[in-house]
Amino acid sequence: MIKIGGATFGSHETAIEDIVYLQKQGRPLVIVHGGANLVTEWLTRQGISTRFVQGERVTDEATLEVVTAVLAGLANKKIVAAIIAAGGKAVGISGVDGALIEGKIKDKEMGYMGAVVKVNPAPLLALLKSGFVPVVAPVSLHSFNKPEKAPLLLNINGDTVAGEIAAAISAEKLIFLTDVAGIFDQSGKLLSHLSPAEAEALMHSGVASGGMIPKIKASLRALSGAATVCIIDGKQPHALLKEIEEGNYGTTIVEK
């Protein structure tokens, strides 16, 4: 299970090569992607202001439309196209497709930012069985406690979706490809191994903040079904392959 952060895609990015290599080795892979920077860029073009609370975007209806177009459309298809062009087999879907991710409004103050209520993994399992890598955009289905006339779609944080899917399918490992080396302590030292309790403490103390908060929350959720969670620098050449083949490449969260 791999979560690709939008910031990790650059001119020297090798994650796609690694994904295709691993697929050809017969490893079943599920990818969830973000794209916050791309969404912000498109919102700016539309003259729509945006703000984040604890690493999650406040989402009004206009923002939701751009999020859906950019994540389920442009960002998703770019990743799928890159995998196919590199010789892999991939299908792009969103949390809406096959009711993969069903959610509810997380907090009225956050607008249409959602929380996951239910994961229906059947679409993923069908694609994996057919030899495809599912590439999942985190736009999801507004199924629960939906106010009258509210949109049928929800913006759910990609890290959150990755953690919930990893738990639902009992993934062997969840790897976050980010634009940082991992989780750092108060003095700026990289922490190579953390227990769930230690990771939670870093979050509550404020040492881990911003976009790392949803990653840690997702990691703790994933560990209810997955064996290990790793947060690594996806901008480093072949970081994904190195983590899978060698390990100890960023921060690993695992029961000690």
N, C-alpha and C positions, 0 to 999 in steps of 0.2 A: 504494500500500500504506500503510495507516494503522494505527498502534497507539494505541488509546485507553486511557489510564490511568484506573483507577477514581476517582482523586481529581479528575479534570477535569470530572466531571459535577456541575453546580450549577445554581442558579436562573437564572443568566444565560448558560448554556452555549449556544453557537451552532454547535458542531461538526456537529450533526444537520442543521441548515439548510444548512451548507456541503456536507455529503455529498450531500444530495438535489439541490442545485444542480449539483454536479459530475457526478452521475449523469445528470441531464437534459441536460448538455452532451455526453453520450456518452463520458465518461471511465470506463474500467473500474477499479473500486475493490474492493480486498479489505480488510476490517477485522478486526483482532485486538484483543480487549479484555482488560483485567485486571479487578480488583475486590478488591484486597487489603484495603482498609479495610472493605468490605462483608463479606468473609469473616471478618475479625477480629471484627466486630460480632456476627455469627451464632455464631461460636465462643464468644464471651463469654456470649451468651445460653444456650448449652448447658453452660456451666461448663468449657469446654475451654481450657487455657492454650496460648499459642502463642509461638514465638520465631523470629527470622530470623537467618540466617548469610549475610553478603555479599549482602543484598537478597533472599534466597530463604527461603521458609517451610519449617521442619522439619515433615514431614508423616507423622504416624502414621495408622493405619487410620481412627480416629474423625475426625481432621482431614480426611482424604481424602474421606470421605462428605460433610462439610459443604462442602468446596471444590467438589465435583462438583455438589451441589444448588444452591449459590449462583451459581457461575460459569456452568455449562452450563444452569442453569435461570433463576433470577431475573434476574441481571445481563444475560445474553444476550437474554432475551425483552424486557426493558425497552428495550434498544437497538434491537432489531428493531421493536418496537411503535412507538417514537418515529420511526424512519425512515419506516415505513408511514403513520403519522399525519401526517407532514409532506409526504406525497405521493410518497415514494420506493418502490422495490421492493427488498425484502431478505429473505433467508432465514438463519436462525440455525442454526449447526452447531457441533460441537466437534471437537477433534482425533481423537476416537473415530470419528466418522461417516465412512463410506467409507474407514476406516483412513488418514485424512488425515495424522495425525502418529503415527508408531510410535516408541516409546522404550524406554529401559531405566532401571533405578535408577541415579541419578547417583553416590550415595555412601551407603553403609549408614547412616552417622551422620545423614543427612538424611531417612531413612525413605523414603516413597514420593514424594519429589521426583525428577522424572525428567530425563533428557537425551534430546534428539532423536537418533534413529538414522537415520530415513528419513521423507521427505515424499512423499506420493502426491497430487499436485495435481489429479488428475482430477475430484474433486467440485467444486473451486473453478472449474475451467475450464468444467465443465458449467453451473454456476450463472451464471457471467459470460456465457457464450454465450446463455443464456436471458434475459438482461437484468436479473439480480438482483445485488445487492451481497451477497456472502457475509460474514456476521458470525461470526467464529470465537472460541469459548471455548477456552482452552488446556488443558483436561482432555484427556488423550491416552491412546492404547492401549498397554498394557504388553505388548509383543511380544517383546522380546529379553532373554535371560538371566533369565527370570522364575523366582524361587524357587517351589518347590511350595507350593500353597495361598495364594500372594500374590494380591492383587487384580488384576483385568484392567485397572484404570485407573491412571493416573499423574497427579500434579500437576506440570505443567511451567510454568515462569515464562512469562508472556505476552510479555515482551520477547524471550525466547529463541525462542519459537514464531514471532513476527513476523519475526525475523532469518532464521530457517531457511526460512520460506515465501517471503520476499522473494528469497533466493538461489535457491530452487528454481524460481520462476516468472520469474526475471530481471526483477524489478520495476524500472521506470524510477526510482522514488524511494520511499524508506521514510521516513514522517514519524511521529515519536513525539509525541503530544499528552500533555504531562506537567503537573505543577503547579509547575514551576520554569521560569525563562526560558531555560535551556540549561545548558551546562557552563561553570564558572567556574575561573579560575586561583587560585593560592594567595592572592593579595591580594583576591580577590572580584570580579575584573573578568570580565565576560562575554566568552567567546571565540567570535567569530563564525564563524571557519573553522579547522578542524583537519585535518591529514592523519591517516590511520589510525595511523601510528607515534606521532604526538603524542598522540592520544587514548589509545592503549595506555600511553604513558608516564605520563599523568595518573592512570590507574587503578593502575599498579604503584607509583607514588610515594605513593598514599594521598590525593592532592588530590581525586580523584573517588572517592567512597565510597558505601556503603549501596546504595540503589536505583539509583544511576547505574552501578554495576558491571555488572549484567546488560544495561543499555541499551548501554553501550560494547561489551561482548562481542558483543551481537546486531548492533550496527552494523558491527563488523569482519567478522562472518559474512555479513551482507547485502551488503557491498561486493564479495564474491566473485562476485555475480551482478547486484546492483543498481548503478545509476550513482551515486546520491547518498543520503545519510542526513541527516535534519534532526531536531533535538531542540528543540521549541518549547513555549511556555507555552500550553496548551490552554484555560486559563481566560480568556484575553484574547478579546474579541469578534472573531469571524470570523478567528481566527488561522490556521486551516487554509487558508481561501481566500486570505488574504494571502500565506502561504508559497508556495502554488502559483502565484499570479498575479504576485507581486512578488519573492519570495525574500528571503534575508538577514534572516530574522525571528528566529532564535534561534541555535543552533549548527549549522553544516553540516559534516559530515565527508565529505571527498571526496579522492581522489588528487590531489595538487597537481602 
